[in-house]
Amino acid sequence: MLRLRLPSLGFTVLVLILAGLVWWSWPQRPLSLPQIDWQGEIHKGDQAAEDVVMRQYDAAGKLDLLATARTAYHEPHRDQTILSDVEVKRFRPGQELNLRADQGKVLGSSHLITLWGNVIGTLKPDTRFLTAKVHYDPQTGIINTDDAVRLERGQDWMTGHGLWASVKTEEVNILQNVHGVYAP
């Protein structure tokens, strides 16, 4: 026959004291978790999100701009949002645009979008540019950069430094040191 063995009185008191300490030290309200920015500093009010989608509509309620990012991190004290793996698409008829980059930044007050790291931009189905960094203003439809750029259209290509492009007028200018190949 098996004998039931009860724990000693000292062990039971110790377990009850530990349970009481845990209950007494448990927070009475939810803890606010620290928010960490890209440099590892803690700032109250910063917000981060993954798989982010931003939509901007025109006055008629049609989709005008769609921006997606793998991660987004908002810094309210700077009024900016830092993005990673960014894609920006503009849907206005005749003013299509597609921008992709490794990183991006949106300034809250001006909505100016800065993209950097392997930037690829497509203005028409057969026109694209490659550069390291661009600035895009969704209000004016202007894209510009001071960095080295490669512009491709079909089999033709040009390289140079600096780019100014208007999505509205479909005008693209390389600003200096232009070299290119035209294949008729």
C-alpha positions as CSV (number, residue, x, y, z in Angstrom):
1,M,0.0,0.0,0.0
2,L,1.3,3.5,-0.9
3,R,1.7,6.0,1.7
4,L,0.8,9.6,1.2
5,R,3.5,11.9,2.4
6,L,2.6,15.5,3.1
7,P,5.2,18.3,2.8
8,S,6.7,19.7,6.0
9,L,5.2,22.7,7.7
10,G,8.4,24.8,6.9
11,F,8.2,24.1,3.2
12,T,4.5,24.9,3.1
13,V,5.1,28.2,4.9
14,L,7.9,29.1,2.5
15,V,5.7,28.5,-0.6
16,L,2.9,30.6,0.9
17,I,5.3,33.4,1.7
18,L,6.7,33.3,-1.9
19,A,3.2,33.3,-3.3
20,G,2.3,36.3,-1.1
21,L,5.4,38.2,-2.3
22,V,4.6,37.6,-5.9
23,W,1.0,38.7,-5.4
24,W,2.1,41.8,-3.4
25,S,4.7,42.9,-6.0
26,W,2.5,42.3,-9.0
27,P,1.7,45.7,-10.7
28,Q,-1.7,47.1,-10.0
29,R,-2.0,48.7,-13.5
30,P,-0.5,47.7,-16.9
31,L,3.1,48.6,-17.4
32,S,4.0,51.0,-20.2
33,L,6.5,49.3,-22.4
34,P,9.5,51.3,-23.6
35,Q,9.5,52.3,-27.3
36,I,12.9,52.0,-28.9
37,D,14.0,53.9,-31.9
38,W,16.6,52.8,-34.6
39,Q,19.5,54.0,-32.4
40,G,18.3,52.1,-29.4
41,E,17.3,55.2,-27.4
42,I,14.0,55.3,-25.5
43,H,11.5,58.1,-26.4
44,K,8.1,58.4,-24.9
45,G,5.5,58.6,-27.7
46,D,7.4,56.9,-30.5
47,Q,5.4,54.3,-32.4
48,A,6.5,51.3,-34.6
49,A,4.6,49.0,-36.9
50,E,5.1,46.2,-39.4
51,D,3.5,45.5,-42.8
52,V,2.4,49.1,-43.1
53,V,0.0,50.4,-45.8
54,M,-0.7,54.1,-46.4
55,R,-3.4,55.3,-48.8
56,Q,-4.0,58.8,-50.0
57,Y,-7.1,59.7,-51.9
58,D,-7.9,62.6,-54.2
59,A,-10.8,65.0,-53.8
60,A,-13.1,62.7,-55.8
61,G,-12.3,59.8,-53.4
62,K,-10.2,57.8,-55.8
63,L,-7.0,56.2,-54.7
64,D,-4.1,58.6,-55.6
65,L,-1.1,57.3,-53.7
66,L,-0.3,53.9,-52.1
67,A,2.8,53.5,-50.0
68,T,3.7,50.2,-48.4
69,A,6.6,49.3,-46.1
70,R,7.8,46.3,-44.2
71,T,8.3,48.4,-41.1
72,A,7.5,52.0,-40.1
73,Y,8.8,53.9,-37.1
74,H,7.3,57.3,-36.2
75,E,9.3,60.0,-34.3
76,P,6.8,62.6,-33.1
77,H,9.4,65.0,-31.8
78,R,10.8,65.2,-35.3
79,D,7.4,64.8,-37.1
80,Q,8.9,62.1,-39.4
81,T,8.3,58.4,-40.1
82,I,11.2,56.1,-41.0
83,L,10.4,53.2,-43.3
84,S,12.1,50.0,-44.5
85,D,11.5,48.1,-47.8
86,V,9.4,50.9,-49.2
87,E,7.2,51.0,-52.3
88,V,5.3,54.1,-53.4
89,K,2.7,54.0,-56.2
90,R,0.8,56.9,-57.7
91,F,-2.4,56.0,-59.6
92,R,-3.5,59.2,-61.4
93,P,-4.4,58.5,-65.0
94,G,-1.4,59.5,-67.2
95,Q,0.7,60.2,-64.1
96,E,1.6,56.7,-63.0
97,L,4.7,56.3,-60.8
98,N,6.3,53.4,-59.0
99,L,9.2,54.0,-56.6
100,R,11.0,51.3,-54.6
101,A,13.9,51.6,-52.1
102,D,15.5,49.9,-49.1
103,Q,14.7,52.8,-46.7
104,G,12.5,55.9,-46.7
105,K,11.4,58.8,-44.6
106,V,8.1,60.8,-44.7
107,L,8.1,64.3,-43.2
108,G,4.7,64.7,-41.5
109,S,4.0,68.3,-42.1
110,S,5.0,68.5,-45.8
111,H,4.4,64.8,-46.7
112,L,7.8,65.0,-48.6
113,I,9.0,61.4,-49.2
114,T,12.8,60.7,-49.2
115,L,13.9,57.3,-50.4
116,W,17.4,55.9,-50.3
117,G,19.2,52.6,-50.9
118,N,18.8,50.9,-54.3
119,V,16.1,53.3,-55.5
120,I,14.3,52.1,-58.6
121,G,11.7,54.4,-60.1
122,T,9.3,53.7,-63.0
123,L,7.5,56.6,-64.7
124,K,6.0,54.8,-67.7
125,P,6.0,51.1,-68.5
126,D,9.2,51.6,-70.5
127,T,11.0,54.4,-68.5
128,R,12.8,53.8,-65.3
129,F,15.7,55.3,-63.3
130,L,18.1,53.9,-60.8
131,T,19.9,56.0,-58.1
132,A,20.9,56.0,-54.5
133,K,18.5,58.6,-53.1
134,V,15.5,60.6,-54.3
135,H,13.1,63.1,-52.9
136,Y,9.5,62.9,-54.0
137,D,6.8,65.5,-53.3
138,P,3.3,63.9,-53.8
139,Q,1.6,67.4,-54.0
140,T,3.6,68.6,-57.0
141,G,4.6,65.3,-58.5
142,I,8.3,66.3,-58.6
143,I,11.1,63.8,-58.1
144,N,14.7,65.0,-57.7
145,T,18.1,63.9,-56.6
146,D,21.7,65.2,-56.7
147,D,23.2,61.7,-56.7
148,A,24.4,59.6,-59.7
149,V,21.5,58.3,-61.8
150,R,20.9,55.9,-64.6
151,L,17.9,56.6,-66.8
152,E,16.6,53.8,-69.1
153,R,13.9,53.9,-71.8
154,G,13.6,50.7,-73.8
155,Q,17.1,49.9,-75.0
156,D,18.4,53.5,-74.6
157,W,20.1,54.6,-71.5
158,M,21.8,57.7,-70.0
159,T,23.8,58.3,-66.9
160,G,24.8,61.4,-65.1
161,H,24.5,63.3,-61.8
162,G,21.3,64.8,-60.6
163,L,17.7,64.2,-61.8
164,W,14.7,66.3,-62.0
165,A,11.4,64.7,-63.1
166,S,7.8,65.7,-63.2
167,V,5.2,63.0,-63.0
168,K,2.5,65.4,-64.2
169,T,4.3,66.5,-67.4
170,E,6.3,63.3,-67.9
171,E,9.4,65.4,-68.2
172,V,12.7,63.9,-67.1
173,N,16.0,65.7,-67.0
174,I,19.5,64.5,-66.0
175,L,21.2,67.6,-64.7
176,Q,25.0,67.2,-65.4
177,N,27.7,64.9,-66.7
178,V,25.3,63.2,-69.1
179,H,26.5,60.1,-71.0
180,G,24.3,57.8,-72.9
181,V,23.5,55.3,-75.6
182,Y,20.8,55.6,-78.2
183,A,19.9,52.5,-80.1
184,P,17.5,53.3,-83.0
